Amino acid sequence: MAPTSKDQLSPEDLAKIEADNKVGTAERPAKRGHLKVAVLCGLAFFGMVGAAYAAVPLYKLFCQVTGFDGTVRKAVAKPGKVLDRKIEIRFDANVRNLPWDFTAVQASQTVRIGDTGLAFFKVTNRSDKALTGRALYNVVPEVAGPFFQKLECFCFSNQTIEPGQTVEFPVVYFVDPKIVDDVDAKDKQTITLSYTFFPAVPDASGAKQAASTPRIVEPLGGKPPTGL
């Protein structure tokens, strides 16, 4: 006959029940601890994913503000003084995965430090359809990045070129006079500004054209419009 109360159990059965209760009590906080760790790991994972997406614009902003990694800085006004010393600016143009011809109209320019320079880059779309690209840029040597600044540029904006069309994009730039006070950059005699066009898509607002206005040289394979 099976026991019907605790008093009818043998000492061995009572000891076994007590041992089982102790194991169950120990497992409950352990399970809660495992759940807590899993939740924390999940939050950390999604946090890292979000940080990865945010890192790109933040890194780009950091580079533009500081000139880090040879990134050209954006400027709102030209310097208040122009030095007698001159420096040579060379221009480089590249294309990745686009049927475009992309060249610098001028191979180089010599400008006074602090004075503004105006350069043009020419793009021809050799395909039979309109294509949108984006130009990324940098400066060599990298130590000159914080001092090479631009007032107008087609870079970091989507540019749409019609089939067979050739356009020219202006770049207005200057070299900050503070370069002569920098221990690493003051002796540099030449700076190279390099652009590379990559395929791009319209931005979130649907805009395809950049803020800068291109000069149409050969629209749709025809002759330049009068006055350009």
Backbone as CSV, one residue per row, in Angstrom:
resi,resn,N_x,N_y,N_z,CA_x,CA_y,CA_z,C_x,C_y,C_z
1,MET,0.855,-1.205,0.000,0.000,0.000,0.000,0.883,1.244,0.000
2,ALA,0.603,2.182,-0.905,1.423,3.388,-1.017,1.172,4.303,0.163
3,PRO,2.216,5.021,0.644,2.063,5.951,1.775,1.149,7.102,1.369
4,THR,0.297,7.518,2.308,-0.666,8.614,2.041,-0.318,9.890,2.761
5,SER,0.721,9.927,3.598,1.135,11.142,4.303,2.642,11.108,4.501
6,LYS,3.173,12.275,4.841,4.613,12.401,5.052,5.074,11.538,6.205
7,ASP,4.167,11.335,7.204,4.561,10.557,8.385,4.772,9.090,8.053
8,GLN,4.176,8.636,6.943,4.303,7.234,6.585,5.528,6.945,5.716
9,LEU,6.263,7.990,5.360,7.460,7.799,4.530,8.622,7.346,5.378
10,SER,9.522,6.586,4.750,10.730,6.132,5.442,11.746,7.266,5.487
11,PRO,12.694,7.173,6.389,13.747,8.206,6.464,14.493,8.359,5.144
12,GLU,14.678,7.241,4.413,15.394,7.327,3.133,14.598,8.132,2.105
13,ASP,13.245,7.916,2.063,12.418,8.669,1.125,12.385,10.151,1.464
14,LEU,12.311,10.457,2.774,12.306,11.860,3.190,13.603,12.554,2.786
15,ALA,14.725,11.856,2.949,16.021,12.435,2.590,16.101,12.706,1.089
16,LYS,15.537,11.774,0.290,15.561,11.940,-1.156,14.711,13.127,-1.594
17,ILE,13.525,13.280,-0.992,12.652,14.402,-1.327,13.315,15.740,-0.988
18,GLU,13.961,15.796,0.172,14.637,17.035,0.588,15.768,17.386,-0.372
19,ALA,16.498,16.342,-0.814,17.599,16.589,-1.757,17.061,17.109,-3.078
20,ASP,15.931,16.543,-3.573,15.338,16.986,-4.829,14.862,18.430,-4.738
21,ASN,14.299,18.790,-3.558,13.839,20.170,-3.377,14.989,21.164,-3.440
22,LYS,16.127,20.753,-2.853,17.301,21.637,-2.872,17.797,21.847,-4.305
23,VAL,17.799,20.807,-5.105,18.233,20.925,-6.499,17.302,21.849,-7.275
24,GLY,15.972,21.671,-7.084,15.007,22.518,-7.782,15.147,23.972,-7.401
25,THR,15.384,24.231,-6.104,15.562,25.613,-5.635,16.796,26.243,-6.243
26,ALA,17.866,25.457,-6.421,19.101,25.991,-6.997,18.963,26.240,-8.492
27,GLU,18.134,25.401,-9.175,18.003,25.551,-10.619,17.195,26.777,-10.999
28,ARG,16.205,27.168,-10.138,15.345,28.289,-10.493,16.117,29.596,-10.648
29,PRO,16.961,29.993,-9.666,17.726,31.223,-9.887,18.708,31.099,-11.028
30,ALA,19.218,29.858,-11.262,20.148,29.673,-12.373,19.444,29.931,-13.700
31,LYS,18.193,29.427,-13.846,17.437,29.661,-15.068,17.142,31.143,-15.262
32,ARG,16.795,31.802,-14.147,16.546,33.244,-14.251,17.815,33.972,-14.670
33,GLY,18.962,33.532,-14.167,20.236,34.146,-14.543,20.537,33.945,-16.016
34,HIS,20.255,32.747,-16.546,20.482,32.480,-17.963,19.588,33.350,-18.836
35,LEU,18.336,33.538,-18.414,17.425,34.376,-19.172,17.913,35.824,-19.207
36,LYS,18.404,36.285,-18.072,18.906,37.658,-17.989,20.099,37.855,-18.921
37,VAL,21.007,36.867,-18.925,22.180,36.948,-19.803,21.752,36.968,-21.268
38,ALA,20.748,36.145,-21.622,20.266,36.090,-23.004,19.678,37.430,-23.425
39,VAL,18.902,38.048,-22.526,18.305,39.349,-22.836,19.384,40.398,-23.045
40,LEU,20.384,40.400,-22.160,21.478,41.373,-22.273,22.261,41.172,-23.568
41,CYS,22.485,39.902,-23.933,23.204,39.622,-25.179,22.408,40.109,-26.384
42,GLY,21.082,39.922,-26.344,20.245,40.393,-27.434,20.286,41.909,-27.565
43,LEU,20.199,42.592,-26.427,20.268,44.055,-26.463,21.618,44.531,-26.987
44,ALA,22.683,43.845,-26.566,24.019,44.222,-27.038,24.151,44.028,-28.542
45,PHE,23.565,42.923,-29.055,23.643,42.642,-30.488,22.954,43.726,-31.305
46,PHE,21.696,44.041,-30.923,20.972,45.068,-31.663,21.628,46.439,-31.501
47,GLY,22.239,46.666,-30.336,22.953,47.925,-30.145,24.140,48.038,-31.073
48,MET,24.851,46.915,-31.265,26.007,46.944,-32.158,25.578,47.115,-33.609
49,VAL,24.448,46.495,-33.993,23.945,46.671,-35.351,23.597,48.131,-35.606
50,GLY,22.907,48.745,-34.641,22.560,50.158,-34.795,23.792,51.037,-34.850
51,ALA,24.789,50.711,-34.036,26.021,51.494,-34.039,26.748,51.363,-35.361
52,ALA,26.673,50.178,-35.970,27.343,49.976,-37.256,26.731,50.871,-38.333
53,TYR,25.372,50.968,-38.345,24.726,51.834,-39.321,25.037,53.301,-39.051
54,ALA,25.110,53.668,-37.786,25.383,55.065,-37.436,26.838,55.424,-37.645
55,ALA,27.728,54.435,-37.651,29.158,54.705,-37.721,29.544,55.362,-39.031
56,VAL,28.878,54.990,-40.157,29.271,55.519,-41.460,29.069,57.019,-41.544
57,PRO,27.831,57.551,-41.291,27.685,59.006,-41.352,28.484,59.725,-40.281
58,LEU,28.603,59.129,-39.095,29.384,59.774,-38.042,30.854,59.851,-38.421
59,TYR,31.375,58.769,-39.022,32.775,58.758,-39.432,33.005,59.791,-40.528
60,LYS,32.052,59.861,-41.493,32.190,60.834,-42.575,32.171,62.254,-42.027
61,LEU,31.258,62.511,-41.074,31.183,63.831,-40.461,32.471,64.154,-39.733
62,PHE,33.007,63.178,-38.990,34.253,63.380,-38.258,35.386,63.720,-39.215
63,CYS,35.464,62.985,-40.340,36.533,63.225,-41.305,36.412,64.610,-41.936
64,GLN,35.174,65.037,-42.246,34.996,66.329,-42.868,35.327,67.473,-41.917
65,VAL,35.054,67.273,-40.644,35.320,68.325,-39.665,36.808,68.420,-39.336
66,THR,37.475,67.260,-39.254,38.866,67.233,-38.807,39.874,67.102,-39.932
67,GLY,39.415,66.670,-41.132,40.362,66.409,-42.206,41.091,65.100,-42.030
68,PHE,40.593,64.230,-41.143,41.242,62.949,-40.870,41.197,62.050,-42.094
69,ASP,42.251,61.237,-42.268,42.331,60.239,-43.348,42.322,60.902,-44.722
70,GLY,42.884,62.113,-44.815,42.978,62.783,-46.102,41.678,63.310,-46.643
71,THR,40.660,63.432,-45.792,39.367,63.919,-46.245,39.370,65.439,-46.340
72,VAL,38.879,65.962,-47.466,38.828,67.404,-47.668,37.759,68.021,-46.777
73,ARG,38.080,69.134,-46.164,37.127,69.797,-45.285,36.263,70.769,-46.072
74,LYS,34.992,70.895,-45.660,34.092,71.856,-46.273,34.272,73.213,-45.603
75,ALA,34.209,74.258,-46.393,34.386,75.609,-45.863,33.196,76.467,-46.272
76,VAL,32.941,77.513,-45.513,31.839,78.434,-45.822,32.352,79.770,-46.345
77,ALA,33.634,80.059,-46.150,34.211,81.323,-46.617,35.705,81.139,-46.831
78,LYS,36.264,81.923,-47.723,37.697,81.836,-47.982,38.475,82.515,-46.859
79,PRO,39.761,82.226,-46.737,40.559,82.804,-45.644,40.659,84.325,-45.748
80,GLY,40.990,84.931,-44.637,41.116,86.385,-44.613,42.440,86.895,-45.139
81,LYS,43.414,85.999,-45.377,44.700,86.440,-45.904,45.211,85.458,-46.943
82,VAL,46.038,85.987,-47.835,46.661,85.182,-48.886,48.168,85.329,-48.758
83,LEU,48.862,84.207,-48.728,50.316,84.219,-48.581,51.001,84.336,-49.940
84,ASP,52.246,84.771,-49.920,53.016,84.843,-51.163,53.446,83.452,-51.634
85,ARG,53.541,82.537,-50.729,53.992,81.191,-51.078,52.946,80.477,-51.941
86,LYS,53.437,79.754,-52.947,52.563,79.019,-53.852,52.692,77.515,-53.615
87,ILE,51.654,76.799,-54.020,51.645,75.348,-53.880,50.960,74.746,-55.108
88,GLU,51.446,73.590,-55.557,50.882,72.944,-56.736,49.756,71.994,-56.327
89,ILE,48.633,72.088,-57.026,47.489,71.196,-56.796,47.337,70.303,-58.027
90,ARG,47.417,69.009,-57.829,47.230,68.048,-58.916,45.853,67.402,-58.780
91,PHE,45.311,66.973,-59.910,43.950,66.435,-59.925,43.940,65.028,-60.515
92,ASP,43.154,64.164,-59.875,43.075,62.764,-60.275,41.604,62.360,-60.354
93,ALA,41.230,61.589,-61.392,39.839,61.183,-61.584,39.775,59.694,-61.895
94,ASN,38.833,59.000,-61.226,38.680,57.554,-61.392,37.206,57.183,-61.428
95,VAL,36.886,56.028,-62.023,35.516,55.524,-62.098,35.512,54.057,-61.707
96,ARG,34.503,53.660,-60.918,34.339,52.259,-60.532,32.929,51.790,-60.903
97,ASN,32.853,50.798,-61.781,31.591,50.117,-62.123,30.553,51.044,-62.740
98,LEU,30.993,51.999,-63.516,30.098,52.872,-64.270,30.665,53.037,-65.685
99,PRO,29.811,53.009,-66.725,30.285,53.215,-68.101,30.467,54.704,-68.396
100,TRP,31.258,55.358,-67.587,31.495,56.793,-67.711,32.965,57.057,-68.015
101,ASP,33.187,58.129,-68.762,34.537,58.682,-68.903,34.624,59.868,-67.949
102,PHE,35.567,59.827,-67.050,35.685,60.858,-66.015,37.127,61.344,-65.992
103,THR,37.320,62.626,-66.280,38.667,63.182,-66.341,38.704,64.566,-65.702
104,ALA,39.886,64.973,-65.297,40.109,66.344,-64.843,40.432,67.194,-66.062
105,VAL,39.746,68.321,-66.215,39.992,69.190,-67.365,41.417,69.713,-67.335
106,GLN,41.943,70.004,-66.154,43.316,70.460,-65.998,44.087,69.429,-65.178
107,ALA,45.319,69.167,-65.562,46.125,68.194,-64.825,46.578,68.746,-63.481
108,SER,46.849,70.052,-63.430,47.316,70.661,-62.180,47.127,72.170,-62.247
109,GLN,47.191,72.791,-61.100,47.156,74.250,-60.975,48.131,74.670,-59.888
110,THR,48.675,75.863,-60.039,49.530,76.425,-58.995,48.833,77.649,-58.425
111,VAL,48.566,77.618,-57.136,47.835,78.708,-56.482,48.609,79.200,-55.267
112,ARG,48.330,80.431,-54.889,48.915,80.944,-53.651,48.125,80.402,-52.458
113,ILE,48.817,80.100,-51.406,48.171,79.580,-50.203,47.215,80.631,-49.640
114,GLY,45.965,80.254,-49.464,44.933,81.173,-48.988,44.080,81.724,-50.104
115,ASP,44.534,81.625,-51.352,43.770,82.118,-52.492,42.869,80.994,-53.011
116,THR,41.764,81.355,-53.661,40.838,80.344,-54.162,41.250,79.887,-55.559
117,GLY,41.015,78.614,-55.814,41.255,78.052,-57.132,39.966,77.481,-57.684
118,LEU,39.850,77.437,-59.018,38.673,76.893,-59.686,39.120,75.815,-60.655
119,ALA,38.636,74.597,-60.436,38.978,73.477,-61.303,37.700,72.846,-61.844
120,PHE,37.832,72.154,-62.995,36.686,71.486,-63.595,37.006,70.015,-63.848
121,PHE,35.969,69.191,-63.659,36.057,67.762,-63.958,34.969,67.432,-64.974
122,LYS,35.332,66.650,-65.989,34.406,66.328,-67.077,33.957,64.869,-66.983
123,VAL,32.631,64.659,-67.187,32.048,63.317,-67.149,31.228,63.093,-68.414
124,THR,31.407,61.931,-69.045,30.602,61.526,-70.192,29.974,60.171,-69.904
125,ASN,28.659,60.114,-70.075,27.930,58.855,-69.906,27.914,58.137,-71.253
126,ARG,28.628,57.032,-71.377,28.731,56.296,-72.639,27.619,55.255,-72.819
127,SER,26.716,55.136,-71.837,25.663,54.134,-71.941,24.439,54.702,-72.662
128,ASP,23.425,53.843,-72.857,22.199,54.268,-73.533,21.072,54.583,-72.558
129,LYS,21.425,54.782,-71.285,20.412,55.136,-70.293,21.003,56.092,-69.261
130,ALA,20.121,56.829,-68.608,20.571,57.753,-67.558,21.100,56.956,-66.366
131,LEU,22.218,57.404,-65.836,22.833,56.725,-64.699,23.185,57.742,-63.621
132,THR,23.080,57.299,-62.379,23.385,58.156,-61.232,24.633,57.654,-60.532
133,GLY,25.555,58.562,-60.283,26.795,58.204,-59.590,27.068,59.154,-58.450
134,ARG,27.996,58.766,-57.617,28.419,59.616,-56.507,29.937,59.626,-56.452
135,ALA,30.509,60.807,-56.320,31.960,60.950,-56.279,32.445,61.066,-54.835
136,LEU,33.366,60.206,-54.471,34.050,60.310,-53.185,35.442,60.873,-53.436
137,TYR,35.997,61.522,-52.439,37.256,62.226,-52.663,38.204,62.057,-51.490
138,ASN,39.470,62.314,-51.737,40.452,62.402,-50.663,41.657,63.182,-51.151
139,VAL,42.579,63.428,-50.241,43.758,64.236,-50.526,45.020,63.451,-50.176
140,VAL,46.029,63.602,-51.016,47.355,63.040,-50.749,48.362,64.180,-50.859
141,PRO,49.253,64.315,-49.857,49.416,63.490,-48.652,48.299,63.735,-47.631
142,GLU,48.064,62.730,-46.775,46.966,62.813,-45.821,47.131,63.967,-44.839
143,VAL,48.370,64.336,-44.527,48.586,65.419,-43.556,48.069,66.755,-44.078
144,ALA,47.837,66.841,-45.399,47.312,68.077,-45.974,45.794,68.142,-45.914
145,GLY,45.145,67.027,-45.567,43.693,66.977,-45.520,43.041,68.076,-44.705
146,PRO,43.528,68.368,-43.492,42.876,69.411,-42.685,42.996,70.807,-43.283
147,PHE,43.900,71.012,-44.244,44.161,72.356,-44.765,43.641,72.567,-46.188
148,PHE,43.306,71.487,-46.872,42.721,71.619,-48.209,41.211,71.669,-48.042
149,GLN,40.616,72.806,-48.353,39.186,72.988,-48.126,38.501,73.450,-49.401
150,LYS,37.207,73.109,-49.507,36.459,73.449,-50.719,35.225,74.283,-50.379
151,LEU,34.944,75.232,-51.247,33.767,76.078,-51.107,32.608,75.557,-51.945
152,GLU,32.925,74.907,-53.052,31.895,74.329,-53.919,32.423,73.020,-54.490
153,CYS,31.548,71.998,-54.490,31.996,70.689,-54.950,30.803,69.813,-55.324
154,PHE,31.005,68.945,-56.292,29.963,68.006,-56.721,30.007,66.712,-55.925
155,CYS,30.967,66.593,-55.042,31.187,65.350,-54.315,30.181,65.169,-53.172
156,PHE,30.006,63.937,-52.758,29.072,63.569,-51.699,27.632,63.958,-52.016
157,SER,27.338,64.092,-53.301,25.962,64.299,-53.748,25.752,63.445,-54.989
158,ASN,24.574,62.888,-55.144,24.284,62.091,-56.334,24.285,62.961,-57.582
159,GLN,24.851,62.424,-58.657,24.881,63.126,-59.935,24.304,62.217,-61.012
160,THR,23.273,62.696,-61.702,22.650,61.923,-62.764,23.065,62.478,-64.123
161,ILE,23.617,61.610,-64.974,24.063,61.986,-66.308,23.192,61.243,-67.317
162,GLU,22.651,61.991,-68.257,21.794,61.401,-69.281,22.633,60.606,-70.287
163,PRO,22.001,59.682,-71.024,22.757,58.879,-71.993,23.430,59.734,-73.064
164,GLY,24.718,59.508,-73.270,25.467,60.258,-74.272,25.818,61.674,-73.871
165,GLN,25.474,62.083,-72.680,25.685,63.469,-72.246,27.067,63.653,-71.634
166,THR,27.651,64.828,-71.883,28.918,65.215,-71.268,28.694,66.483,-70.458
167,VAL,29.122,66.470,-69.209,28.971,67.640,-68.341,30.297,67.930,-67.647
168,GLU,30.431,69.165,-67.186,31.596,69.571,-66.409,31.133,70.068,-65.046
169,PHE,31.827,69.627,-64.011,31.505,70.014,-62.646,32.618,70.900,-62.087
170,PRO,32.252,72.038,-61.490,33.272,72.919,-60.902,33.638,72.519,-59.475
171,VAL,34.849,72.817,-59.099,35.320,72.666,-57.727,36.036,73.959,-57.348
172,VAL,35.551,74.628,-56.317,36.191,75.838,-55.812,36.867,75.487,-54.494
173,TYR,38.146,75.753,-54.394,38.921,75.273,-53.249,39.963,76.305,-52.818
174,PHE,40.583,76.062,-51.678,41.742,76.839,-51.241,42.547,76.012,-50.241
175,VAL,43.784,76.416,-50.048,44.647,75.793,-49.053,44.753,76.760,-47.885
176,ASP,44.357,76.303,-46.708,44.349,77.148,-45.513,45.772,77.609,-45.174
177,PRO,45.963,78.916,-44.939,47.294,79.422,-44.577,47.878,78.773,-43.323
178,LYS,47.052,78.145,-42.499,47.555,77.496,-41.300,48.465,76.317,-41.607
179,ILE,48.494,75.905,-42.882,49.346,74.779,-43.245,50.822,75.082,-42.999
180,VAL,51.207,76.358,-43.081,52.618,76.713,-42.908,53.042,76.628,-41.442
181,ASP,52.083,76.496,-40.538,52.398,76.387,-39.111,52.366,74.942,-38.622
182,ASP,51.978,74.025,-39.493,51.888,72.619,-39.108,53.226,71.930,-39.335
183,VAL,53.727,71.267,-38.304,55.052,70.668,-38.376,55.137,69.566,-39.422
184,ASP,54.043,68.862,-39.685,54.065,67.754,-40.640,53.741,68.182,-42.066
185,ALA,52.960,69.256,-42.233,52.487,69.628,-43.566,53.162,70.861,-44.149
186,LYS,53.893,71.617,-43.354,54.395,72.912,-43.810,55.377,72.827,-44.975
187,ASP,56.065,71.702,-45.125,57.057,71.579,-46.192,56.500,70.942,-47.469
188,LYS,55.239,70.621,-47.493,54.651,69.989,-48.676,54.534,71.009,-49.804
189,GLN,55.021,70.598,-50.965,55.001,71.482,-52.131,53.886,71.121,-53.115
190,THR,53.336,69.911,-52.974,52.326,69.422,-53.909,51.202,68.707,-53.149
191,ILE,49.977,68.975,-53.549,48.805,68.294,-52.998,48.016,67.703,-54.161
192,THR,47.571,66.460,-54.012,46.764,65.811,-55.044,45.335,65.625,-54.539
193,LEU,44.377,66.160,-55.302,42.953,65.986,-55.008,42.429,64.882,-55.926
194,SER,41.918,63.811,-55.336,41.481,62.654,-56.104,39.991,62.399,-55.913
195,TYR,39.287,62.126,-57.023,37.870,61.780,-56.998,37.669,60.403,-57.621
196,THR,36.706,59.659,-57.086,36.303,58.384,-57.676,34.782,58.331,-57.719
197,PHE,34.233,58.110,-58.912,32.783,57.979,-59.079,32.372,56.521,-58.914
198,PHE,31.345,56.289,-58.077,30.755,54.974,-57.860,29.277,55.018,-58.236
199,PRO,28.665,53.874,-58.570,27.218,53.867,-58.792,26.486,54.299,-57.532
200,ALA,25.383,55.021,-57.705,24.613,55.514,-56.560,23.139,55.426,-56.885
201,VAL,22.317,55.602,-55.858,20.868,55.631,-56.008,20.365,56.947,-55.442
202,PRO,19.154,57.379,-55.815,18.607,58.615,-55.248,18.574,58.547,-53.729
203,ASP,18.752,59.689,-53.080,18.741,59.731,-51.625,17.323,59.576,-51.094
204,ALA,17.167,59.659,-49.770,15.866,59.403,-49.134,14.775,60.362,-49.616
205,SER,15.181,61.561,-50.009,14.190,62.540,-50.462,13.821,62.348,-51.929
206,GLY,14.543,61.448,-52.604,14.282,61.215,-54.017,15.087,62.118,-54.929
207,ALA,15.904,63.001,-54.343,16.696,63.928,-55.148,17.817,63.188,-55.866
208,LYS,18.044,63.570,-57.118,19.115,62.952,-57.899,20.222,63.940,-58.228
209,GLN,19.888,65.223,-58.270,20.865,66.213,-58.665,21.583,66.800,-57.450
210,ALA,22.817,67.202,-57.651,23.597,67.799,-56.575,23.267,69.285,-56.439
211,ALA,23.750,69.865,-55.342,23.516,71.282,-55.121,24.284,72.127,-56.133
212,SER,25.494,71.669,-56.520,26.275,72.400,-57.504,25.685,72.167,-58.898
213,THR,25.762,73.174,-59.762,25.172,73.077,-61.102,26.229,72.685,-62.112
214,PRO,26.057,71.546,-62.806,27.034,71.150,-63.805,26.921,72.005,-65.053
215,ARG,28.005,72.105,-65.794,27.991,72.813,-67.067,27.830,71.776,-68.172
216,ILE,26.702,71.820,-68.895,26.431,70.843,-69.942,27.284,71.175,-71.156
217,VAL,28.140,70.249,-71.524,29.043,70.471,-72.655,28.463,69.874,-73.928
218,GLU,27.981,68.632,-73.853,27.390,67.962,-75.010,26.114,67.267,-74.576
219,PRO,24.977,67.971,-74.555,23.728,67.350,-74.109,23.221,66.303,-75.089
220,LEU,23.094,65.078,-74.596,22.545,63.989,-75.401,23.267,63.832,-76.733
221,GLY,24.570,64.085,-76.726,25.390,63.880,-77.917,25.352,65.031,-78.894
222,GLY,24.610,66.102,-78.576,24.524,67.242,-79.498,25.553,68.303,-79.204
223,LYS,25.352,69.490,-79.781,26.267,70.595,-79.577,25.950,71.332,-78.290
224,PRO,26.945,72.021,-77.721,26.697,72.786,-76.486,25.678,73.878,-76.712
225,PRO,24.802,74.123,-75.724,23.846,75.229,-75.847,24.556,76.557,-75.914
226,THR,23.950,77.523,-76.536,24.536,78.855,-76.654,24.695,79.495,-75.286
227,GLY,25.873,80.085,-75.056,26.118,80.786,-73.788,26.821,79.963,-72.762
228,LEU,27.067,78.673,-73.010,27.765,77.825,-72.028,29.209,77.680,-72.433
